[in-house]
């Protein structure tokens, strides 16, 4: 579900967050309108508002684990975890963690990828939140849910700063709710027909 449909309709923070995200056309390949959150991170108010909205939502849900998807989930996850009194668990790409890991492969539109997590980072019965910057098809988040559930965690919700409109109808991932702050921005007066 989108935040504007869940009690935050008309909240000026959502507009500020959306406007702080830079759109880079044709990156990393032609036809892609890349949503660059680095400009959001440079804007103290928008960055704080992003974290605050998530913290307000999750503060009273008894979440003990915030799992961040590499790499941009690492930018929001630790701040949220600290504010709600949870631990932060990084979900990394292969061969980035030094200890024993558990892995979950998933399919992308252009191939496959994998997420890994340290064995023992999550205990059975812990309540978890998964955070990432953007959801498009949901493949990465579904893999993250499977990874945490295989360790016995209860995934309470997945949360993203940006969600493609197609994700609007797909409010659940493997039965897990999905919470999104804003839809992707488009360039003003950008003509898609020219692609």
Buried (B, 14 or more C-beta within 10 A) or exposed (E): BBBBEEEBEEBEBBEBBBBBBBBEBEEEEEEEBBBBBEBBBEBEEBBEBBBBBBBEBBEEEEBBBBBBBBEBBBBBBBBBBBBBEBBBBBBBEEEEBEEEBBEBEBEEEEEEBBBBBBEEBBEEEBBBBBBBBBBBBBBBBBBBBBBBBEBEBBBBBBBBBBBBEEBBEEBEBBEBEBBBBBBBBEEEEEEEEEE
